[in-house]
Amino acid sequence: MSVRIPAEVRAAITEIARKFGKQGGKKAAKNMTPEERAARARKASEAAARKRTDQRLAKERAAGQAKKAAKKK
C-alpha cells in the first residue's frame, strides 16, 4: 500500500534534505584524519577514471561496429 504525500510536504522535505545534504561532505571531511580524506579522494579519483575509460571504450566499440557495418554494404 503506497501513501500519498502532499506536494507541499514533499517540497518541504526536499528542501530540508538539500540543506543537510550540502553539509554532509564538509562535516565528514572535518571529522576525518588526513589519511582517511586521502583514501576517500583516491577512491573517488579511481571511480572517475574508470567511468571515463568505460565511456571511451564504449565510444570506440560503437565506432568499430559502425565501421564494420559500413564495410558490409
Chimera marker file (.cmm) of the C-alpha trace (Angstrom):
<marker_set name="trace">
<marker id="1" x="0.000" y="0.000" z="0.000" r="1" g="1" b="0" radius="0.5"/>
<marker id="2" x="1.503" y="3.340" z="-1.015" r="1" g="1" b="0" radius="0.5"/>
<marker id="3" x="0.989" y="6.556" z="0.900" r="1" g="1" b="0" radius="0.5"/>
<marker id="4" x="0.367" y="9.788" z="-0.974" r="1" g="1" b="0" radius="0.5"/>
<marker id="5" x="2.421" y="12.677" z="0.354" r="1" g="1" b="0" radius="0.5"/>
<marker id="6" x="1.021" y="16.148" z="-0.375" r="1" g="1" b="0" radius="0.5"/>
<marker id="7" x="3.134" y="18.261" z="-2.727" r="1" g="1" b="0" radius="0.5"/>
<marker id="8" x="3.754" y="20.935" z="-0.057" r="1" g="1" b="0" radius="0.5"/>
<marker id="9" x="5.071" y="18.365" z="2.404" r="1" g="1" b="0" radius="0.5"/>
<marker id="10" x="7.230" y="16.740" z="-0.282" r="1" g="1" b="0" radius="0.5"/>
<marker id="11" x="8.690" y="20.149" z="-1.200" r="1" g="1" b="0" radius="0.5"/>
<marker id="12" x="9.473" y="20.900" z="2.453" r="1" g="1" b="0" radius="0.5"/>
<marker id="13" x="11.155" y="17.527" z="2.940" r="1" g="1" b="0" radius="0.5"/>
<marker id="14" x="13.179" y="18.018" z="-0.247" r="1" g="1" b="0" radius="0.5"/>
<marker id="15" x="14.381" y="21.434" z="0.922" r="1" g="1" b="0" radius="0.5"/>
<marker id="16" x="15.434" y="20.083" z="4.317" r="1" g="1" b="0" radius="0.5"/>
<marker id="17" x="17.260" y="17.169" z="2.690" r="1" g="1" b="0" radius="0.5"/>
<marker id="18" x="19.032" y="19.549" z="0.291" r="1" g="1" b="0" radius="0.5"/>
<marker id="19" x="20.109" y="21.803" z="3.167" r="1" g="1" b="0" radius="0.5"/>
<marker id="20" x="21.577" y="18.994" z="5.239" r="1" g="1" b="0" radius="0.5"/>
<marker id="21" x="22.929" y="17.114" z="2.229" r="1" g="1" b="0" radius="0.5"/>
<marker id="22" x="25.134" y="20.068" z="1.356" r="1" g="1" b="0" radius="0.5"/>
<marker id="23" x="26.656" y="19.944" z="4.836" r="1" g="1" b="0" radius="0.5"/>
<marker id="24" x="27.347" y="16.209" z="4.723" r="1" g="1" b="0" radius="0.5"/>
<marker id="25" x="30.631" y="16.187" z="2.819" r="1" g="1" b="0" radius="0.5"/>
<marker id="26" x="32.092" y="19.143" z="4.685" r="1" g="1" b="0" radius="0.5"/>
<marker id="27" x="31.210" y="17.726" z="8.084" r="1" g="1" b="0" radius="0.5"/>
<marker id="28" x="32.520" y="14.299" z="7.129" r="1" g="1" b="0" radius="0.5"/>
<marker id="29" x="35.795" y="15.815" z="5.918" r="1" g="1" b="0" radius="0.5"/>
<marker id="30" x="36.207" y="17.768" z="9.172" r="1" g="1" b="0" radius="0.5"/>
<marker id="31" x="35.816" y="14.581" z="11.195" r="1" g="1" b="0" radius="0.5"/>
<marker id="32" x="38.293" y="12.551" z="9.106" r="1" g="1" b="0" radius="0.5"/>
<marker id="33" x="42.011" y="12.184" z="9.534" r="1" g="1" b="0" radius="0.5"/>
<marker id="34" x="44.209" y="13.337" z="6.643" r="1" g="1" b="0" radius="0.5"/>
<marker id="35" x="44.800" y="9.680" z="5.717" r="1" g="1" b="0" radius="0.5"/>
<marker id="36" x="41.050" y="9.000" z="5.577" r="1" g="1" b="0" radius="0.5"/>
<marker id="37" x="40.489" y="12.077" z="3.402" r="1" g="1" b="0" radius="0.5"/>
<marker id="38" x="43.272" y="10.977" z="1.065" r="1" g="1" b="0" radius="0.5"/>
<marker id="39" x="41.789" y="7.477" z="0.817" r="1" g="1" b="0" radius="0.5"/>
<marker id="40" x="38.351" y="8.900" z="0.039" r="1" g="1" b="0" radius="0.5"/>
<marker id="41" x="39.794" y="11.228" z="-2.614" r="1" g="1" b="0" radius="0.5"/>
<marker id="42" x="41.796" y="8.361" z="-4.143" r="1" g="1" b="0" radius="0.5"/>
<marker id="43" x="38.688" y="6.171" z="-4.325" r="1" g="1" b="0" radius="0.5"/>
<marker id="44" x="36.706" y="8.984" z="-5.990" r="1" g="1" b="0" radius="0.5"/>
<marker id="45" x="39.510" y="9.654" z="-8.451" r="1" g="1" b="0" radius="0.5"/>
<marker id="46" x="39.760" y="5.994" z="-9.415" r="1" g="1" b="0" radius="0.5"/>
<marker id="47" x="35.985" y="5.781" z="-9.888" r="1" g="1" b="0" radius="0.5"/>
<marker id="48" x="36.024" y="8.867" z="-12.135" r="1" g="1" b="0" radius="0.5"/>
<marker id="49" x="38.904" y="7.457" z="-14.190" r="1" g="1" b="0" radius="0.5"/>
<marker id="50" x="37.081" y="4.106" z="-14.517" r="1" g="1" b="0" radius="0.5"/>
<marker id="51" x="33.950" y="5.901" z="-15.712" r="1" g="1" b="0" radius="0.5"/>
<marker id="52" x="35.902" y="7.917" z="-18.306" r="1" g="1" b="0" radius="0.5"/>
<marker id="53" x="37.623" y="4.758" z="-19.548" r="1" g="1" b="0" radius="0.5"/>
<marker id="54" x="34.326" y="2.874" z="-19.817" r="1" g="1" b="0" radius="0.5"/>
<marker id="55" x="32.795" y="5.748" z="-21.798" r="1" g="1" b="0" radius="0.5"/>
<marker id="56" x="35.800" y="5.913" z="-24.123" r="1" g="1" b="0" radius="0.5"/>
<marker id="57" x="35.756" y="2.158" z="-24.726" r="1" g="1" b="0" radius="0.5"/>
<marker id="58" x="32.017" y="2.184" z="-25.416" r="1" g="1" b="0" radius="0.5"/>
<marker id="59" x="32.511" y="5.003" z="-27.915" r="1" g="1" b="0" radius="0.5"/>
<marker id="60" x="35.347" y="3.116" z="-29.615" r="1" g="1" b="0" radius="0.5"/>
<marker id="61" x="33.256" y="-0.081" z="-29.753" r="1" g="1" b="0" radius="0.5"/>
<marker id="62" x="30.368" y="1.802" z="-31.344" r="1" g="1" b="0" radius="0.5"/>
<marker id="63" x="32.700" y="3.362" z="-33.907" r="1" g="1" b="0" radius="0.5"/>
<marker id="64" x="34.175" y="-0.056" z="-34.716" r="1" g="1" b="0" radius="0.5"/>
<marker id="65" x="30.728" y="-1.582" z="-35.183" r="1" g="1" b="0" radius="0.5"/>
<marker id="66" x="29.686" y="1.279" z="-37.427" r="1" g="1" b="0" radius="0.5"/>
<marker id="67" x="32.839" y="0.780" z="-39.481" r="1" g="1" b="0" radius="0.5"/>
<marker id="68" x="32.134" y="-2.959" z="-39.838" r="1" g="1" b="0" radius="0.5"/>
<marker id="69" x="28.532" y="-2.248" z="-40.880" r="1" g="1" b="0" radius="0.5"/>
<marker id="70" x="29.718" y="0.231" z="-43.483" r="1" g="1" b="0" radius="0.5"/>
<marker id="71" x="32.181" y="-2.340" z="-44.871" r="1" g="1" b="0" radius="0.5"/>
<marker id="72" x="29.447" y="-4.954" z="-45.323" r="1" g="1" b="0" radius="0.5"/>
<marker id="73" x="27.389" y="-2.649" z="-47.545" r="1" g="1" b="0" radius="0.5"/>
<link id1="1" id2="2" r="1" g="1" b="0" radius="0.2"/>
<link id1="2" id2="3" r="1" g="1" b="0" radius="0.2"/>
<link id1="3" id2="4" r="1" g="1" b="0" radius="0.2"/>
<link id1="4" id2="5" r="1" g="1" b="0" radius="0.2"/>
<link id1="5" id2="6" r="1" g="1" b="0" radius="0.2"/>
<link id1="6" id2="7" r="1" g="1" b="0" radius="0.2"/>
<link id1="7" id2="8" r="1" g="1" b="0" radius="0.2"/>
<link id1="8" id2="9" r="1" g="1" b="0" radius="0.2"/>
<link id1="9" id2="10" r="1" g="1" b="0" radius="0.2"/>
<link id1="10" id2="11" r="1" g="1" b="0" radius="0.2"/>
<link id1="11" id2="12" r="1" g="1" b="0" radius="0.2"/>
<link id1="12" id2="13" r="1" g="1" b="0" radius="0.2"/>
<link id1="13" id2="14" r="1" g="1" b="0" radius="0.2"/>
<link id1="14" id2="15" r="1" g="1" b="0" radius="0.2"/>
<link id1="15" id2="16" r="1" g="1" b="0" radius="0.2"/>
<link id1="16" id2="17" r="1" g="1" b="0" radius="0.2"/>
<link id1="17" id2="18" r="1" g="1" b="0" radius="0.2"/>
<link id1="18" id2="19" r="1" g="1" b="0" radius="0.2"/>
<link id1="19" id2="20" r="1" g="1" b="0" radius="0.2"/>
<link id1="20" id2="21" r="1" g="1" b="0" radius="0.2"/>
<link id1="21" id2="22" r="1" g="1" b="0" radius="0.2"/>
<link id1="22" id2="23" r="1" g="1" b="0" radius="0.2"/>
<link id1="23" id2="24" r="1" g="1" b="0" radius="0.2"/>
<link id1="24" id2="25" r="1" g="1" b="0" radius="0.2"/>
<link id1="25" id2="26" r="1" g="1" b="0" radius="0.2"/>
<link id1="26" id2="27" r="1" g="1" b="0" radius="0.2"/>
<link id1="27" id2="28" r="1" g="1" b="0" radius="0.2"/>
<link id1="28" id2="29" r="1" g="1" b="0" radius="0.2"/>
<link id1="29" id2="30" r="1" g="1" b="0" radius="0.2"/>
<link id1="30" id2="31" r="1" g="1" b="0" radius="0.2"/>
<link id1="31" id2="32" r="1" g="1" b="0" radius="0.2"/>
<link id1="32" id2="33" r="1" g="1" b="0" radius="0.2"/>
<link id1="33" id2="34" r="1" g="1" b="0" radius="0.2"/>
<link id1="34" id2="35" r="1" g="1" b="0" radius="0.2"/>
<link id1="35" id2="36" r="1" g="1" b="0" radius="0.2"/>
<link id1="36" id2="37" r="1" g="1" b="0" radius="0.2"/>
<link id1="37" id2="38" r="1" g="1" b="0" radius="0.2"/>
<link id1="38" id2="39" r="1" g="1" b="0" radius="0.2"/>
<link id1="39" id2="40" r="1" g="1" b="0" radius="0.2"/>
<link id1="40" id2="41" r="1" g="1" b="0" radius="0.2"/>
<link id1="41" id2="42" r="1" g="1" b="0" radius="0.2"/>
<link id1="42" id2="43" r="1" g="1" b="0" radius="0.2"/>
<link id1="43" id2="44" r="1" g="1" b="0" radius="0.2"/>
<link id1="44" id2="45" r="1" g="1" b="0" radius="0.2"/>
<link id1="45" id2="46" r="1" g="1" b="0" radius="0.2"/>
<link id1="46" id2="47" r="1" g="1" b="0" radius="0.2"/>
<link id1="47" id2="48" r="1" g="1" b="0" radius="0.2"/>
<link id1="48" id2="49" r="1" g="1" b="0" radius="0.2"/>
<link id1="49" id2="50" r="1" g="1" b="0" radius="0.2"/>
<link id1="50" id2="51" r="1" g="1" b="0" radius="0.2"/>
<link id1="51" id2="52" r="1" g="1" b="0" radius="0.2"/>
<link id1="52" id2="53" r="1" g="1" b="0" radius="0.2"/>
<link id1="53" id2="54" r="1" g="1" b="0" radius="0.2"/>
<link id1="54" id2="55" r="1" g="1" b="0" radius="0.2"/>
<link id1="55" id2="56" r="1" g="1" b="0" radius="0.2"/>
<link id1="56" id2="57" r="1" g="1" b="0" radius="0.2"/>
<link id1="57" id2="58" r="1" g="1" b="0" radius="0.2"/>
<link id1="58" id2="59" r="1" g="1" b="0" radius="0.2"/>
<link id1="59" id2="60" r="1" g="1" b="0" radius="0.2"/>
<link id1="60" id2="61" r="1" g="1" b="0" radius="0.2"/>
<link id1="61" id2="62" r="1" g="1" b="0" radius="0.2"/>
<link id1="62" id2="63" r="1" g="1" b="0" radius="0.2"/>
<link id1="63" id2="64" r="1" g="1" b="0" radius="0.2"/>
<link id1="64" id2="65" r="1" g="1" b="0" radius="0.2"/>
<link id1="65" id2="66" r="1" g="1" b="0" radius="0.2"/>
<link id1="66" id2="67" r="1" g="1" b="0" radius="0.2"/>
<link id1="67" id2="68" r="1" g="1" b="0" radius="0.2"/>
<link id1="68" id2="69" r="1" g="1" b="0" radius="0.2"/>
<link id1="69" id2="70" r="1" g="1" b="0" radius="0.2"/>
<link id1="70" id2="71" r="1" g="1" b="0" radius="0.2"/>
<link id1="71" id2="72" r="1" g="1" b="0" radius="0.2"/>
<link id1="72" id2="73" r="1" g="1" b="0" radius="0.2"/>
</marker_set>
